Amino acid sequence: MIIERAKKGDQADIERLLEQVCKVHADIRPDLFLEGKRKYTAAELADIIMDDGRPIFAARDEDGTFLGYCFTVIEEHNGFNEPPHKTLYIDDLCVDENIRGRHVGRSLYLYVKEWARQNGFYNITLHVWENNEKAKSFYNAMGMKIQLYGMEEVL
Ligand SMILES: CC(C)(COP(=O)(O)OP(=O)(O)OC[C@H]1O[C@@H](n2cnc3c(N)ncnc32)[C@H](O)[C@@H]1OP(=O)(O)O)[C@@H](O)C(=O)NCCC(=O)NCCS
């Protein structure tokens, strides 16, 4: 498996997997997510792929088959009440639905974690939806711990 920064040529594969994630979320929260859509438009995605502040890491097979991605966002924390530090926020992580459970996700996560460590980040954060039990189990298995709870009351 090869993991590296995503390229322009990955756009169609990334869009396909973004739709898979949207379906996972729409199954859990059909009130908040539209099945058949995705998080970013083609134009937004094209910008993100080129943005050094929002690196996307892509996993491919030796034959070039696209296996999965990890969207990240570099956050610089310099608030009045904060020790200055950098956080790598995982904006989206998805493995193609046909090859889940074969440790592509683990390889992507470990690659991104090592990249963050080498680039001076203090921590990695992300949001995961309540009832996305598979993803929660995955992140627990990667060693992540709950940092905060997001609360909601639907009216
Ligand atoms: C979550 C996801 C990225 C995990 O990637 P993956 O390649 O399928 O997972 P891995 O094979 O690397 O699993 C690593 C470990 O995570 C845990 N894990 C993974 N999938 C799991 C599942 N369905 N149920 C329980 N535990 C699971 C296991 O401990 C596993 O280790 P093991 O195989 O030695 O038991 C992938 O399933 C996915 O793309 N899901 C849909 C999109 C999504 O929900 N993304 C997260 C959005 S916040």
The ligand as a Gaussian input file, in Angstrom:
#p B3LYP/6-31G(d) Opt

LIG

0 1
 C      -13.969000       3.581000      10.193000
 C      -13.079000       3.093000       9.026000
 C      -12.251000       4.283000       8.511000
 C      -12.115000       2.024000       9.558000
 O      -11.249000       1.597000       8.513000
 P      -11.015000       0.027000       8.258000
 O       -9.931000      -0.130000       7.258000
 O      -12.340000      -0.589000       7.927000
 O      -10.548000      -0.482000       9.707000
 P       -9.297000      -1.407000      10.081000
 O       -9.407000      -2.703000       9.331000
 O       -8.040000      -0.650000       9.905000
 O       -9.593000      -1.677000      11.626000
 C       -8.639000      -1.408000      12.656000
 C       -9.284000      -1.775000      14.003000
 O      -10.445000      -0.941000      14.230000
 C      -11.495000      -1.721000      14.826000
 N      -12.607000      -1.798000      13.865000
 C      -12.591000      -1.514000      12.547000
 N      -13.809000      -1.693000      11.992000
 C      -14.615000      -2.140000      12.983000
 C      -15.979000      -2.527000      13.038000
 N      -16.757000      -2.509000      11.950000
 N      -16.479000      -2.944000      14.237000
 C      -15.703000      -2.978000      15.333000
 N      -14.388000      -2.612000      15.340000
 C      -13.852000      -2.204000      14.201000
 C      -10.917000      -3.104000      15.092000
 O      -10.330000      -3.091000      16.402000
 C       -9.819000      -3.202000      14.032000
 O       -8.751000      -4.052000      14.417000
 P       -8.804000      -5.656000      14.085000
 O       -9.154000      -5.809000      12.635000
 O       -7.416000      -6.117000      14.395000
 O       -9.862000      -6.216000      14.985000
 C      -13.929000       2.474000       7.863000
 O      -14.668000       1.406000       8.363000
 C      -14.845000       3.440000       7.165000
 O      -14.454000       4.064000       6.179000
 N      -16.105000       3.578000       7.642000
 C      -17.113000       4.421000       6.995000
 C      -16.796000       5.888000       7.066000
 C      -16.743000       6.373000       8.491000
 O      -17.602000       6.117000       9.321000
 N      -15.670000       7.151000       8.752000
 C      -15.494000       7.806000      10.017000
 C      -16.178000       9.124000       9.955000
 S      -15.945000       9.991000      11.508000

